[in-house]
Amino acid sequence: MDELIEVLEDIKEDVDFEHIDNLVDGRYLDSLDILQIISALNDEFDISIPAADIIPANFNSAKSMWAMVQRLQEE
């Protein structure tokens, strides 16, 4: 999870990813941020995030992103 937080902070350093749980709904992240996050997660964790997983629920918190990463690594 710490590795994920580092990746997220590299993209958007002024957001408290450890405590905010409405990153998309609260407009902390915009669509460009999400695209950067998807690319970074794909590279960093050697996964491929399918279009079906690109929904706000998967990007609203670091915890939900981490759960998605772990699930995709297992597939």
C-alpha positions as MATLAB code, in Angstrom:
seq = 'MDELIEVLEDIKEDVDFEHIDNLVDGRYLDSLDILQIISALNDEFDISIPAADIIPANFNSAKSMWAMVQRLQEE';
ca = [
       0.000    0.000    0.000;
       2.897    2.387    0.743;
       4.147    1.899   -2.806;
       0.711    2.874   -4.110;
       0.644    6.018   -1.959;
       4.047    7.017   -3.359;
       2.805    6.570   -6.937;
      -0.311    8.629   -6.200;
       1.656   11.403   -4.491;
       3.980   11.633   -7.506;
       0.923   12.364   -9.639;
      -0.945   14.680   -7.267;
       1.223   15.731   -4.334;
      -1.281   18.080   -2.670;
      -3.879   15.369   -1.896;
      -3.977   13.324    1.332;
      -4.416    9.913   -0.264;
      -4.156    8.097    3.057;
      -7.262    9.716    4.551;
      -9.551   10.983    1.774;
     -12.156    8.459    0.638;
     -14.011   10.530   -1.947;
     -11.186   11.358   -4.368;
     -13.404   11.300   -7.450;
     -16.742   12.297   -5.910;
     -15.074   15.136   -3.987;
     -13.318   16.289   -7.175;
      -9.830   15.888   -5.759;
      -9.018   13.971   -8.958;
     -10.090   14.898  -12.479;
     -10.175   12.727  -15.593;
      -6.572   13.576  -16.536;
      -5.412   12.552  -13.048;
      -7.273    9.256  -13.402;
      -5.598    8.567  -16.762;
      -2.190    9.260  -15.222;
      -3.002    6.998  -12.275;
      -4.133    4.170  -14.570;
      -0.925    4.410  -16.575;
       1.237    4.546  -13.442;
      -0.552    1.588  -11.820;
      -0.256   -0.476  -14.994;
       3.501    0.183  -15.127;
       4.295    0.005  -11.416;
       2.311   -3.139  -10.599;
       2.497   -4.899  -13.987;
      -1.263   -5.023  -14.430;
      -3.717   -3.954  -17.115;
      -6.775   -2.118  -15.848;
      -9.706   -3.011  -18.122;
     -12.234   -0.370  -19.156;
     -14.901   -2.079  -17.031;
     -12.854   -1.281  -13.897;
     -12.505    2.414  -14.689;
     -15.362    3.510  -12.449;
     -15.399    6.081   -9.626;
     -15.786    3.405   -6.938;
     -12.369    1.969   -7.831;
     -10.649    5.379   -7.652;
     -12.396    7.119   -4.721;
      -9.723    6.065   -2.223;
      -6.241    4.614   -2.096;
      -7.765    1.610   -0.324;
     -10.156    0.920   -3.220;
      -7.342    1.359   -5.765;
      -5.149   -1.036   -3.771;
      -7.949   -3.624   -3.679;
      -8.322   -3.331   -7.466;
      -4.546   -3.687   -7.983;
      -4.407   -6.798   -5.795;
      -7.386   -8.354   -7.566;
      -5.890   -7.689  -11.007;
      -2.511   -9.111   -9.954;
      -4.231  -12.346   -8.950;
      -6.041  -12.730  -12.268;
];
